[in-house]
């Protein structure tokens, strides 16, 4: 790992909490930005390696959230075990989406979006389990072991940051493995990779299941942070749209780009755009994204790397 990567990690774990500890509002926004990052990274993994653009990651997010909440409330599973269990449930439920792998491009994206709406309807109609449109409240929060960190009240931040960084490590490992090499080769010519024995359908299936698990895990984490759920919130389209914006803004073809993009774009939107234009701040967000696509299509991180490279050659 490069030196600046270690420096960035040290900054996030040691320096940032020092400034956040006395400002609960900024702290909560930062945790929310990490939750968006936790969806943006698996979205980028599916889009960059799997070659599948999804408009329905809200499905995995909501499934993981409900599964973890119900397991902790009705089964008594400890929260720190219920969170990955929620991710596992989202992964298993995503098996129903495997037929959509026969589709490509916008057809696949719309099919996943349709699945998200189906799961939202099921969560609304299964009121005996999920509480229906009224939702469920009093979801167990993070345990004292997490909250009683060396800086009081920063438990959700540290846990959320650790989850997202773990996702980045998984993304990096998959991309550098022979699976990642095969997936990138499929982008050039899927027919050619099949000729040499690569099972493209199986590899895409693994990417979908892994992306679902990661997204479901961060959805479960969010449920235990906010302590309530309802279908309109858990399966809201913003959980599909914001991560796409964040990943593209930061650079979805890079490992940490989606994370950086999520933190920057979410905090800027909430702290600046929303203050200036309370009812239409997302329009400004769209303009910024369009400008980024036009002038820096590889994302924010590529912009910095080009400047650094230019400075070194100067």
Secondary structure, DSSP 8 states (H G I E B T S, - for coil): --HHHHHHHHIIIIIHHHHHTT-HHHHHHHHHHHHHHHHHHHHHIIIIIS----S-HHHHHHHHHHHHHHIIIII---HHHHHHHHHHHHHHHGGGGGGGGG--THHHHHHHHHHHHHHHHHHHH-HHHH-GGG-EE------HHHHSSSSTT-HHHHHHHHHHHHHHHHHHHHHHSHHHHHHHHHHH-HHHHHHTT--HHHHHHHHHHHHHHHHHHHHHHHHHHH-EE-HHHHT-THHHHHHHHHHHHH-TTSSSHHHHHHHHHHHHIIIIIHHH-TTTHHHHHHHHHHHHHHH-TT-HHHHHHHHHHHHHH-
